[in-house]
Amino acid sequence: MKFNPCNGKCTEAGTHCEGCGRSHEDIAEVAQLVNGLVSHAQKKAYENPEEFAHFIEHSIMYHLQPPE
């Protein structure tokens, strides 16, 4: 499955958003993950949230690499 980010044309009818094509379940799960990361950064009061976001991006990509 290919991830398609929100394009601002969200719909709630049916099982999938007509804007991005993702299931409403996937959208909700991703929103929950993002909200958790935001809450963590806010709780820690990071002065450099952009560095936290970059770290998360690189960490995800590292863990998605197939083992050698």
C-alpha positions in Angstrom: 0.0 0.0 0.0 1.3 3.4 -0.9 0.9 6.2 1.7 -0.9 9.3 0.4 -0.8 12.4 2.7 -3.8 14.5 3.3 -4.5 16.9 0.4 -7.1 19.0 2.1 -10.0 17.5 0.3 -11.1 15.2 3.2 -14.4 13.3 3.1 -15.9 11.2 5.9 -18.4 9.1 4.0 -17.7 5.4 3.3 -14.7 3.6 4.5 -12.1 5.7 2.7 -11.4 9.4 2.3 -12.0 10.4 -1.3 -9.3 13.1 -1.0 -6.3 11.0 -0.2 -7.8 7.5 -0.7 -6.7 6.3 2.8 -9.0 4.4 5.1 -10.6 6.4 7.9 -9.1 3.8 10.2 -5.5 4.5 8.9 -6.1 8.3 9.1 -7.3 7.9 12.8 -4.3 5.7 13.7 -1.8 8.1 12.1 -3.4 11.1 13.8 -3.2 9.3 17.2 0.5 8.6 16.6 1.2 12.2 15.6 -0.8 13.5 18.6 1.3 11.3 20.9 4.6 12.6 19.5 3.3 16.2 19.8 2.2 15.6 23.4 5.6 14.1 24.2 7.5 17.2 22.7 5.2 19.5 24.6 5.5 17.7 27.9 9.3 17.8 27.6 9.1 21.5 26.4 11.7 20.9 23.7 13.2 24.2 22.6 14.0 22.7 19.2 10.9 20.8 18.1 12.2 20.7 14.5 15.2 18.7 15.6 12.8 16.3 17.4 10.8 15.9 14.2 13.9 15.3 12.1 15.1 12.7 14.6 11.7 10.9 14.5 11.8 10.9 10.6 15.3 9.5 10.5 14.6 6.9 13.3 11.5 5.7 11.4 13.5 5.4 8.1 16.3 3.6 9.9 13.9 1.0 11.4 12.2 0.4 8.1 15.5 -0.5 6.4 15.6 -4.2 5.5 18.1 -6.2 7.5 21.4 -6.8 5.6 
